[in-house]
Amino acid sequence: MSVRRLAPQEVQPQHFAWSAASQEKVAFWLGKYPQARRQSAVIPLLWLAQKQEGWVSEPALRAIADQLGMPYIRVYEVATFYTMFHLAPVGRHHLQVCGTTPCMLRGSEDLKALCRSRIGPAFQVSDDGLFSWEEMECLGACANAPVVAIHDYYHEDLTAESLGALMDDLAAGRNVTPGSAIGRATSAPEGGPAVLLDESLYDGHLAAPVKLPNLPEPA
């Protein structure tokens, strides 16, 4: 397990406060737990803080600890344990590049090399503030490797060229569409299905009722 620390004090904000939109979501999550178990909402509240600010600051940790009646160190332990929480500022577009074996075999090393050349080292924010990146463990979309998650959405079947074009679109403020870069439908084979093509298989005639043998007599 890697050691994770909070960002240096010079980049920490002076305070943290929930926005009106976040307050509604906080109330929703707190409503899921009895008063005596409100500390169970610590992960959802940390996630909401990150969604609001882009990362989880020390003032946010302290505010959540106060709101849930938890010692600060308990909230700190949760935030530093789960790598889903960013403990330092990230770019407007944070790229999470899967580097586990299936993605590595399908070209994720080229994707990481592109990120290093265009952005810099992992977790470093680009000079224009637009991009940052990190390597992730398995994102669970191995059939469509290599995969990069951006804004909680998966971009799949990438090459360095297609990822570069995707970053160009993001930098220009254009909308990008999640999914396969090669037009693959979900996890279907490349080029479409190659088996079970006979349409009669789907005409319903095989769904006729059948009587199973050795069923017990009706009561």
Contacts in CASP RR format, 6 or more apart in sequence:
PFRMAT RR
TARGET T0000
AUTHOR 0000-0000-0000
METHOD contacts of the structure
MODEL  1
MSVRRLAPQEVQPQHFAWSAASQEKVAFWLGKYPQARRQSAVIPLLWLAQ
KQEGWVSEPALRAIADQLGMPYIRVYEVATFYTMFHLAPVGRHHLQVCGT
TPCMLRGSEDLKALCRSRIGPAFQVSDDGLFSWEEMECLGACANAPVVAI
HDYYHEDLTAESLGALMDDLAAGRNVTPGSAIGRATSAPEGGPAVLLDES
LYDGHLAAPVKLPNLPEPA
4 80 0 8 1.000
4 81 0 8 1.000
4 83 0 8 1.000
4 87 0 8 1.000
5 80 0 8 1.000
5 87 0 8 1.000
6 12 0 8 1.000
6 57 0 8 1.000
6 58 0 8 1.000
6 61 0 8 1.000
6 76 0 8 1.000
6 80 0 8 1.000
6 87 0 8 1.000
6 88 0 8 1.000
7 55 0 8 1.000
7 57 0 8 1.000
7 58 0 8 1.000
7 87 0 8 1.000
7 88 0 8 1.000
7 89 0 8 1.000
9 58 0 8 1.000
11 88 0 8 1.000
11 89 0 8 1.000
12 57 0 8 1.000
12 58 0 8 1.000
12 59 0 8 1.000
13 57 0 8 1.000
13 59 0 8 1.000
14 59 0 8 1.000
15 59 0 8 1.000
16 49 0 8 1.000
16 53 0 8 1.000
16 57 0 8 1.000
16 59 0 8 1.000
16 60 0 8 1.000
16 62 0 8 1.000
16 63 0 8 1.000
17 63 0 8 1.000
18 26 0 8 1.000
18 48 0 8 1.000
18 52 0 8 1.000
18 63 0 8 1.000
19 52 0 8 1.000
22 48 0 8 1.000
22 49 0 8 1.000
22 51 0 8 1.000
22 52 0 8 1.000
25 48 0 8 1.000
26 45 0 8 1.000
26 48 0 8 1.000
26 67 0 8 1.000
29 41 0 8 1.000
29 44 0 8 1.000
29 45 0 8 1.000
29 48 0 8 1.000
30 38 0 8 1.000
30 41 0 8 1.000
32 40 0 8 1.000
32 41 0 8 1.000
33 40 0 8 1.000
33 41 0 8 1.000
38 68 0 8 1.000
38 69 0 8 1.000
39 68 0 8 1.000
39 69 0 8 1.000
39 70 0 8 1.000
39 74 0 8 1.000
41 68 0 8 1.000
42 64 0 8 1.000
42 68 0 8 1.000
42 70 0 8 1.000
42 74 0 8 1.000
42 75 0 8 1.000
42 78 0 8 1.000
43 78 0 8 1.000
43 82 0 8 1.000
45 64 0 8 1.000
45 67 0 8 1.000
45 68 0 8 1.000
46 56 0 8 1.000
46 60 0 8 1.000
46 61 0 8 1.000
46 64 0 8 1.000
46 75 0 8 1.000
46 78 0 8 1.000
46 79 0 8 1.000
46 85 0 8 1.000
47 84 0 8 1.000
47 85 0 8 1.000
49 56 0 8 1.000
49 57 0 8 1.000
49 60 0 8 1.000
49 63 0 8 1.000
49 64 0 8 1.000
50 56 0 8 1.000
50 85 0 8 1.000
50 86 0 8 1.000
53 60 0 8 1.000
54 86 0 8 1.000
54 89 0 8 1.000
54 90 0 8 1.000
55 85 0 8 1.000
55 86 0 8 1.000
55 87 0 8 1.000
55 88 0 8 1.000
55 89 0 8 1.000
55 90 0 8 1.000
56 79 0 8 1.000
56 85 0 8 1.000
56 86 0 8 1.000
56 87 0 8 1.000
61 72 0 8 1.000
61 75 0 8 1.000
61 76 0 8 1.000
61 79 0 8 1.000
62 72 0 8 1.000
62 75 0 8 1.000
64 70 0 8 1.000
64 75 0 8 1.000
65 71 0 8 1.000
65 72 0 8 1.000
65 74 0 8 1.000
65 75 0 8 1.000
68 75 0 8 1.000
79 85 0 8 1.000
79 87 0 8 1.000
80 87 0 8 1.000
83 136 0 8 1.000
86 94 0 8 1.000
88 123 0 8 1.000
89 125 0 8 1.000
90 123 0 8 1.000
90 125 0 8 1.000
90 132 0 8 1.000
91 125 0 8 1.000
91 126 0 8 1.000
91 129 0 8 1.000
91 130 0 8 1.000
91 131 0 8 1.000
91 132 0 8 1.000
92 129 0 8 1.000
92 130 0 8 1.000
92 131 0 8 1.000
93 130 0 8 1.000
93 131 0 8 1.000
93 132 0 8 1.000
93 150 0 8 1.000
93 151 0 8 1.000
93 167 0 8 1.000
93 170 0 8 1.000
94 131 0 8 1.000
94 132 0 8 1.000
94 133 0 8 1.000
94 134 0 8 1.000
94 150 0 8 1.000
94 151 0 8 1.000
95 115 0 8 1.000
95 119 0 8 1.000
95 131 0 8 1.000
95 132 0 8 1.000
95 133 0 8 1.000
95 134 0 8 1.000
95 148 0 8 1.000
95 149 0 8 1.000
95 150 0 8 1.000
95 167 0 8 1.000
96 133 0 8 1.000
96 134 0 8 1.000
96 136 0 8 1.000
96 139 0 8 1.000
96 148 0 8 1.000
96 149 0 8 1.000
96 150 0 8 1.000
97 103 0 8 1.000
97 108 0 8 1.000
97 111 0 8 1.000
97 112 0 8 1.000
97 115 0 8 1.000
97 133 0 8 1.000
97 134 0 8 1.000
97 135 0 8 1.000
97 136 0 8 1.000
97 146 0 8 1.000
97 148 0 8 1.000
98 108 0 8 1.000
98 135 0 8 1.000
98 136 0 8 1.000
98 137 0 8 1.000
98 138 0 8 1.000
98 139 0 8 1.000
98 140 0 8 1.000
98 141 0 8 1.000
98 145 0 8 1.000
98 146 0 8 1.000
98 147 0 8 1.000
98 148 0 8 1.000
98 149 0 8 1.000
99 108 0 8 1.000
99 112 0 8 1.000
99 135 0 8 1.000
99 136 0 8 1.000
99 137 0 8 1.000
99 146 0 8 1.000
100 136 0 8 1.000
100 137 0 8 1.000
100 138 0 8 1.000
100 139 0 8 1.000
100 142 0 8 1.000
102 138 0 8 1.000
102 142 0 8 1.000
102 145 0 8 1.000
103 138 0 8 1.000
103 139 0 8 1.000
103 142 0 8 1.000
103 145 0 8 1.000
103 146 0 8 1.000
103 147 0 8 1.000
104 146 0 8 1.000
105 145 0 8 1.000
106 145 0 8 1.000
106 146 0 8 1.000
107 145 0 8 1.000
107 146 0 8 1.000
107 159 0 8 1.000
108 145 0 8 1.000
108 146 0 8 1.000
110 159 0 8 1.000
110 160 0 8 1.000
111 146 0 8 1.000
111 148 0 8 1.000
111 158 0 8 1.000
111 160 0 8 1.000
111 163 0 8 1.000
112 135 0 8 1.000
113 160 0 8 1.000
114 160 0 8 1.000
114 163 0 8 1.000
114 164 0 8 1.000
115 122 0 8 1.000
115 133 0 8 1.000
118 126 0 8 1.000
118 131 0 8 1.000
118 164 0 8 1.000
118 167 0 8 1.000
119 126 0 8 1.000
119 131 0 8 1.000
119 132 0 8 1.000
119 133 0 8 1.000
120 126 0 8 1.000
122 133 0 8 1.000
122 134 0 8 1.000
122 135 0 8 1.000
123 132 0 8 1.000
123 133 0 8 1.000
123 134 0 8 1.000
124 132 0 8 1.000
125 131 0 8 1.000
125 132 0 8 1.000
126 132 0 8 1.000
128 171 0 8 1.000
130 170 0 8 1.000
130 171 0 8 1.000
131 167 0 8 1.000
131 170 0 8 1.000
131 171 0 8 1.000
136 149 0 8 1.000
139 147 0 8 1.000
139 149 0 8 1.000
139 154 0 8 1.000
140 147 0 8 1.000
141 147 0 8 1.000
141 154 0 8 1.000
141 156 0 8 1.000
141 187 0 8 1.000
143 187 0 8 1.000
144 154 0 8 1.000
144 156 0 8 1.000
144 157 0 8 1.000
144 179 0 8 1.000
144 180 0 8 1.000
144 184 0 8 1.000
144 187 0 8 1.000
145 156 0 8 1.000
145 157 0 8 1.000
146 156 0 8 1.000
146 157 0 8 1.000
146 158 0 8 1.000
147 154 0 8 1.000
147 155 0 8 1.000
147 156 0 8 1.000
147 158 0 8 1.000
148 154 0 8 1.000
148 155 0 8 1.000
148 158 0 8 1.000
148 163 0 8 1.000
149 155 0 8 1.000
150 166 0 8 1.000
150 170 0 8 1.000
150 176 0 8 1.000
150 178 0 8 1.000
153 178 0 8 1.000
153 179 0 8 1.000
154 178 0 8 1.000
154 179 0 8 1.000
155 163 0 8 1.000
155 166 0 8 1.000
155 176 0 8 1.000
155 178 0 8 1.000
155 179 0 8 1.000
155 181 0 8 1.000
156 179 0 8 1.000
156 180 0 8 1.000
156 181 0 8 1.000
156 184 0 8 1.000
157 180 0 8 1.000
157 181 0 8 1.000
157 182 0 8 1.000
157 183 0 8 1.000
157 184 0 8 1.000
158 166 0 8 1.000
158 181 0 8 1.000
159 181 0 8 1.000
162 181 0 8 1.000
166 176 0 8 1.000
166 181 0 8 1.000
169 175 0 8 1.000
169 176 0 8 1.000
170 176 0 8 1.000
182 190 0 8 1.000
184 190 0 8 1.000
184 191 0 8 1.000
184 192 0 8 1.000
185 192 0 8 1.000
END
